[in-house]
Every structure is written in C-alpha cells, then in structure tokens.
Amino acid sequence: MHPGEQTLELLKSELGALDSILSIRSDSGYTLILEGDDAENDEGETSKSAVYAYLAIPDAVAVDRVADVLETVLRDAQQPLVWTTLAIAAGRQDLAEHQAQLAERYGLDA
C-alpha cells in the first residue's frame, strides 16, 4: 500500500544515505483491491492507494541497516509497505513474521 508521499521521500533520502536506491515503478493510479475483513464497502471490496517499487542495495551495505531504516521510517506510515524478503535477508525474524502476515492479509506475494 502507499505509505504517503512524505514518508516515501524520507525513505528515499534515508536509503540514499546508505547508497541504496528506492525506485518507484507504479504511477499515482496504482491501487490495491481489498477483500474480506479489510473491505469497507457493501460489495465486499475496496481499493487503496498503493505503490510498487524496487530497492537496490549495494553489496557493501549491510542488509540489516536497510531493514532498520525501513522499520524506523515506516513505523508511523499512513499504510504499511511489505518487505518480507528483505526482513528475512536481514535475519530479522520478528519483522519477517510481521511482513509475512501483512502479505497474507493483503493477498500480496512476499
């Protein structure tokens, strides 16, 4: 989902300080259709603003540092981002489990 423009800009800046690049691949019309318990309308589904992005991390940068940035910047985000694979690579089992739950909840591939 989309964490908000200010949060994305802060995230890009903080990741840039680690020589990492967050590349947004979706446009402003990108949405996620929610169903089941997350639905908000009578039809049983709703859409939420979303973002699809790639994250490039140089080999010289420890993945756990990137995970720390993501966790810190996204803590108070309007909506969550899902980054399960990075949490696993960082050895952050607690975050990986939380991210996997988010992915399952929203029907996303982790």
N, C-alpha and C positions, 0 to 999 in steps of 0.2 A: 504494500500500500504506500501511499505518499506521505512522508513524514512532515511535509511543509517546506516551502521554498527556503526560508531562513535556515532551517535545520540542514537541508541539502547543501546550501552554500557553506555553512560552518563545517559540515562533514568534508566537503571537497577541500577546504582550506586546511583542516587538521590532517587529513590524509596526505595532502600535498607536502606538508612539513615532514612527512615520512617518505617523500619521493614516490608516493603511491598516487594512482590516478583513478578517480571515480568517474566513469564515462556513462552519462545518462543516454540510453538508447531509445527511450519512448518519448512520445510527444505529449502535449498537455491534454489530449483526448484519451489517453490510455486509462482504462478503468478495470476494476476487478469486480466481478459479479459475485455477490454473497448469497448464500442459501442457508436453509435450516435455521439454527439458533441465532445466527448473525443477521438474518433477514429483518428488514424494517418495514416492509410494505405488505399489503394484503395478498399480493401474488406470490409471496414466499421468497422473493429475492430482491436485492437492491444492488446498486453499483456504487463503488467508492473510487475516488481518485487514486491512481496507483503510479508506480514508477518501475521501470525495468532498466537495470544498469549493470555494467561490468566494473570489476575492481581489479586493477593491475598493481601488483606488489612486487617490487624488485627482490631478487634473491637475497640481497644483503640486509633486508628489513625483516626482523622477527615478526612472524605472523601474530604472536600474542600481543605485540604492541599495537598492531592494527585492530585486533579484537578489543583491546582496551579503549581505543579511540571510538570505535563503533558503539561500544556499550555506554561510554560516557556521554557522547553527543546525542545518542538516540534515547537516552533514559527518559526524557520529558517530551519526546516527539508526539505530534498530533496523532499519528498512526505508526504502527511498527513496520520495520523492514525485516526481511527474512534473510539470514545469512548463516544457515546451518553448517554448510561445508567449511566455511572459514572458522567457525567456532570449534569444529572437530579438529581441524588442522592446527589450531592454537592450543589444543589439549584442554579446552575449557568445557568439561563435561556438563557442568551446570548450565552454561549458555547453550550448548548443543541441544540439550534436552528441551530447554525453553523454546529455542528456534524450531526444533522439530515439531513441537506442539503447535506453534504458530502456523507452520507449513501445512500441517494436517488440518487445522481449524479452517484455514482459508483455501484449501484444496490446491496448494502450490507444490511444485517439485522443489525439493530442497537441494 
